[in-house]
Amino acid sequence: MDNTFRQLSQMLKTNPGAVDAILRSQDGKRLMEMMDRQGGRDRLQKAAASAAKGDAAELGNMVRAMMATTEGSQLVARIQKAVEGRK
């Protein structure tokens, strides 16, 4: 799980255009809904802001918790495949 998060994070860093495309996709929208439900929009926004400044710990915690669910892990796997395809 941590390895998947690290790989996805690295791919998104090296391909910034993929972030926008993913967030506009159905899977990206679902990801945001799940993370929003997990900690509320305020927590998600703070975690995203921290990640943009280089501290992805809280965002990582949210993703790991989401990936502990079947739906979440399948969703992240689909997003990871989409990012790999955009290289």
Biotite code that builds the C-alpha atoms (Angstrom):
import biotite.structure as struc

atoms = struc.array([
    struc.Atom([0.000, 0.000, 0.000], chain_id="A", res_id=1, res_name="MET", atom_name="CA", element="C"),
    struc.Atom([2.742, 2.497, 0.913], chain_id="A", res_id=2, res_name="ASP", atom_name="CA", element="C"),
    struc.Atom([4.658, 1.507, -2.210], chain_id="A", res_id=3, res_name="ASN", atom_name="CA", element="C"),
    struc.Atom([1.596, 2.163, -4.390], chain_id="A", res_id=4, res_name="THR", atom_name="CA", element="C"),
    struc.Atom([1.162, 5.594, -2.807], chain_id="A", res_id=5, res_name="PHE", atom_name="CA", element="C"),
    struc.Atom([4.847, 6.413, -3.335], chain_id="A", res_id=6, res_name="ARG", atom_name="CA", element="C"),
    struc.Atom([4.732, 5.280, -6.955], chain_id="A", res_id=7, res_name="GLN", atom_name="CA", element="C"),
    struc.Atom([1.574, 7.268, -7.663], chain_id="A", res_id=8, res_name="LEU", atom_name="CA", element="C"),
    struc.Atom([3.003, 10.347, -5.934], chain_id="A", res_id=9, res_name="SER", atom_name="CA", element="C"),
    struc.Atom([6.196, 10.133, -7.975], chain_id="A", res_id=10, res_name="GLN", atom_name="CA", element="C"),
    struc.Atom([4.313, 9.720, -11.241], chain_id="A", res_id=11, res_name="MET", atom_name="CA", element="C"),
    struc.Atom([2.153, 12.736, -10.470], chain_id="A", res_id=12, res_name="LEU", atom_name="CA", element="C"),
    struc.Atom([5.234, 14.825, -9.642], chain_id="A", res_id=13, res_name="LYS", atom_name="CA", element="C"),
    struc.Atom([6.892, 13.937, -12.942], chain_id="A", res_id=14, res_name="THR", atom_name="CA", element="C"),
    struc.Atom([3.699, 14.413, -14.964], chain_id="A", res_id=15, res_name="ASN", atom_name="CA", element="C"),
    struc.Atom([1.838, 17.431, -13.572], chain_id="A", res_id=16, res_name="PRO", atom_name="CA", element="C"),
    struc.Atom([-0.617, 17.480, -16.474], chain_id="A", res_id=17, res_name="GLY", atom_name="CA", element="C"),
    struc.Atom([-1.897, 14.111, -15.329], chain_id="A", res_id=18, res_name="ALA", atom_name="CA", element="C"),
    struc.Atom([-3.178, 15.619, -12.073], chain_id="A", res_id=19, res_name="VAL", atom_name="CA", element="C"),
    struc.Atom([-5.681, 17.839, -13.854], chain_id="A", res_id=20, res_name="ASP", atom_name="CA", element="C"),
    struc.Atom([-6.798, 15.048, -16.166], chain_id="A", res_id=21, res_name="ALA", atom_name="CA", element="C"),
    struc.Atom([-7.254, 12.645, -13.265], chain_id="A", res_id=22, res_name="ILE", atom_name="CA", element="C"),
    struc.Atom([-9.206, 15.090, -11.139], chain_id="A", res_id=23, res_name="LEU", atom_name="CA", element="C"),
    struc.Atom([-11.589, 15.672, -14.047], chain_id="A", res_id=24, res_name="ARG", atom_name="CA", element="C"),
    struc.Atom([-12.122, 11.942, -14.598], chain_id="A", res_id=25, res_name="SER", atom_name="CA", element="C"),
    struc.Atom([-14.876, 9.893, -12.977], chain_id="A", res_id=26, res_name="GLN", atom_name="CA", element="C"),
    struc.Atom([-12.278, 8.043, -10.874], chain_id="A", res_id=27, res_name="ASP", atom_name="CA", element="C"),
    struc.Atom([-10.704, 11.324, -9.797], chain_id="A", res_id=28, res_name="GLY", atom_name="CA", element="C"),
    struc.Atom([-14.059, 12.739, -8.786], chain_id="A", res_id=29, res_name="LYS", atom_name="CA", element="C"),
    struc.Atom([-14.832, 9.575, -6.849], chain_id="A", res_id=30, res_name="ARG", atom_name="CA", element="C"),
    struc.Atom([-11.432, 9.767, -5.138], chain_id="A", res_id=31, res_name="LEU", atom_name="CA", element="C"),
    struc.Atom([-12.139, 13.324, -4.028], chain_id="A", res_id=32, res_name="MET", atom_name="CA", element="C"),
    struc.Atom([-15.592, 12.322, -2.749], chain_id="A", res_id=33, res_name="GLU", atom_name="CA", element="C"),
    struc.Atom([-14.129, 9.472, -0.709], chain_id="A", res_id=34, res_name="MET", atom_name="CA", element="C"),
    struc.Atom([-11.363, 11.618, 0.755], chain_id="A", res_id=35, res_name="MET", atom_name="CA", element="C"),
    struc.Atom([-13.802, 14.421, 1.488], chain_id="A", res_id=36, res_name="ASP", atom_name="CA", element="C"),
    struc.Atom([-16.070, 11.976, 3.298], chain_id="A", res_id=37, res_name="ARG", atom_name="CA", element="C"),
    struc.Atom([-13.096, 10.680, 5.271], chain_id="A", res_id=38, res_name="GLN", atom_name="CA", element="C"),
    struc.Atom([-12.055, 13.905, 6.871], chain_id="A", res_id=39, res_name="GLY", atom_name="CA", element="C"),
    struc.Atom([-14.188, 16.702, 5.595], chain_id="A", res_id=40, res_name="GLY", atom_name="CA", element="C"),
    struc.Atom([-13.405, 19.244, 2.923], chain_id="A", res_id=41, res_name="ARG", atom_name="CA", element="C"),
    struc.Atom([-11.403, 21.418, 5.326], chain_id="A", res_id=42, res_name="ASP", atom_name="CA", element="C"),
    struc.Atom([-9.040, 18.574, 6.273], chain_id="A", res_id=43, res_name="ARG", atom_name="CA", element="C"),
    struc.Atom([-8.658, 17.594, 2.626], chain_id="A", res_id=44, res_name="LEU", atom_name="CA", element="C"),
    struc.Atom([-7.859, 21.166, 1.576], chain_id="A", res_id=45, res_name="GLN", atom_name="CA", element="C"),
    struc.Atom([-5.285, 21.559, 4.360], chain_id="A", res_id=46, res_name="LYS", atom_name="CA", element="C"),
    struc.Atom([-3.681, 18.221, 3.483], chain_id="A", res_id=47, res_name="ALA", atom_name="CA", element="C"),
    struc.Atom([-3.523, 19.172, -0.204], chain_id="A", res_id=48, res_name="ALA", atom_name="CA", element="C"),
    struc.Atom([-2.008, 22.571, 0.625], chain_id="A", res_id=49, res_name="ALA", atom_name="CA", element="C"),
    struc.Atom([0.626, 20.934, 2.818], chain_id="A", res_id=50, res_name="SER", atom_name="CA", element="C"),
    struc.Atom([1.407, 18.405, 0.094], chain_id="A", res_id=51, res_name="ALA", atom_name="CA", element="C"),
    struc.Atom([1.850, 21.209, -2.435], chain_id="A", res_id=52, res_name="ALA", atom_name="CA", element="C"),
    struc.Atom([4.463, 22.700, -0.077], chain_id="A", res_id=53, res_name="LYS", atom_name="CA", element="C"),
    struc.Atom([6.288, 19.376, 0.163], chain_id="A", res_id=54, res_name="GLY", atom_name="CA", element="C"),
    struc.Atom([4.705, 17.803, 3.255], chain_id="A", res_id=55, res_name="ASP", atom_name="CA", element="C"),
    struc.Atom([2.481, 14.987, 2.007], chain_id="A", res_id=56, res_name="ALA", atom_name="CA", element="C"),
    struc.Atom([2.190, 13.180, 5.366], chain_id="A", res_id=57, res_name="ALA", atom_name="CA", element="C"),
    struc.Atom([-1.443, 14.043, 6.088], chain_id="A", res_id=58, res_name="GLU", atom_name="CA", element="C"),
    struc.Atom([-2.528, 13.492, 2.503], chain_id="A", res_id=59, res_name="LEU", atom_name="CA", element="C"),
    struc.Atom([-0.686, 10.176, 2.585], chain_id="A", res_id=60, res_name="GLY", atom_name="CA", element="C"),
    struc.Atom([-2.530, 9.193, 5.766], chain_id="A", res_id=61, res_name="ASN", atom_name="CA", element="C"),
    struc.Atom([-5.846, 9.972, 4.099], chain_id="A", res_id=62, res_name="MET", atom_name="CA", element="C"),
    struc.Atom([-4.959, 7.988, 0.975], chain_id="A", res_id=63, res_name="VAL", atom_name="CA", element="C"),
    struc.Atom([-3.715, 5.025, 3.021], chain_id="A", res_id=64, res_name="ARG", atom_name="CA", element="C"),
    struc.Atom([-6.940, 4.944, 5.036], chain_id="A", res_id=65, res_name="ALA", atom_name="CA", element="C"),
    struc.Atom([-8.968, 5.075, 1.852], chain_id="A", res_id=66, res_name="MET", atom_name="CA", element="C"),
    struc.Atom([-6.843, 2.346, 0.261], chain_id="A", res_id=67, res_name="MET", atom_name="CA", element="C"),
    struc.Atom([-7.630, 0.081, 3.199], chain_id="A", res_id=68, res_name="ALA", atom_name="CA", element="C"),
    struc.Atom([-11.093, -0.309, 1.681], chain_id="A", res_id=69, res_name="THR", atom_name="CA", element="C"),
    struc.Atom([-11.772, -2.500, -1.339], chain_id="A", res_id=70, res_name="THR", atom_name="CA", element="C"),
    struc.Atom([-13.331, 0.353, -3.301], chain_id="A", res_id=71, res_name="GLU", atom_name="CA", element="C"),
    struc.Atom([-10.480, 2.694, -2.435], chain_id="A", res_id=72, res_name="GLY", atom_name="CA", element="C"),
    struc.Atom([-7.723, 0.278, -3.411], chain_id="A", res_id=73, res_name="SER", atom_name="CA", element="C"),
    struc.Atom([-9.441, -0.502, -6.726], chain_id="A", res_id=74, res_name="GLN", atom_name="CA", element="C"),
    struc.Atom([-9.902, 3.203, -7.389], chain_id="A", res_id=75, res_name="LEU", atom_name="CA", element="C"),
    struc.Atom([-6.250, 4.029, -6.721], chain_id="A", res_id=76, res_name="VAL", atom_name="CA", element="C"),
    struc.Atom([-5.162, 1.113, -8.928], chain_id="A", res_id=77, res_name="ALA", atom_name="CA", element="C"),
    struc.Atom([-7.258, 2.464, -11.822], chain_id="A", res_id=78, res_name="ARG", atom_name="CA", element="C"),
    struc.Atom([-5.861, 5.960, -11.312], chain_id="A", res_id=79, res_name="ILE", atom_name="CA", element="C"),
    struc.Atom([-2.323, 4.601, -11.213], chain_id="A", res_id=80, res_name="GLN", atom_name="CA", element="C"),
    struc.Atom([-2.887, 2.795, -14.531], chain_id="A", res_id=81, res_name="LYS", atom_name="CA", element="C"),
    struc.Atom([-4.295, 5.991, -16.047], chain_id="A", res_id=82, res_name="ALA", atom_name="CA", element="C"),
    struc.Atom([-1.227, 7.961, -14.925], chain_id="A", res_id=83, res_name="VAL", atom_name="CA", element="C"),
    struc.Atom([1.137, 5.315, -16.296], chain_id="A", res_id=84, res_name="GLU", atom_name="CA", element="C"),
    struc.Atom([-0.680, 5.528, -19.620], chain_id="A", res_id=85, res_name="GLY", atom_name="CA", element="C"),
    struc.Atom([-0.147, 9.312, -19.795], chain_id="A", res_id=86, res_name="ARG", atom_name="CA", element="C"),
    struc.Atom([3.675, 9.110, -19.545], chain_id="A", res_id=87, res_name="LYS", atom_name="CA", element="C"),
])
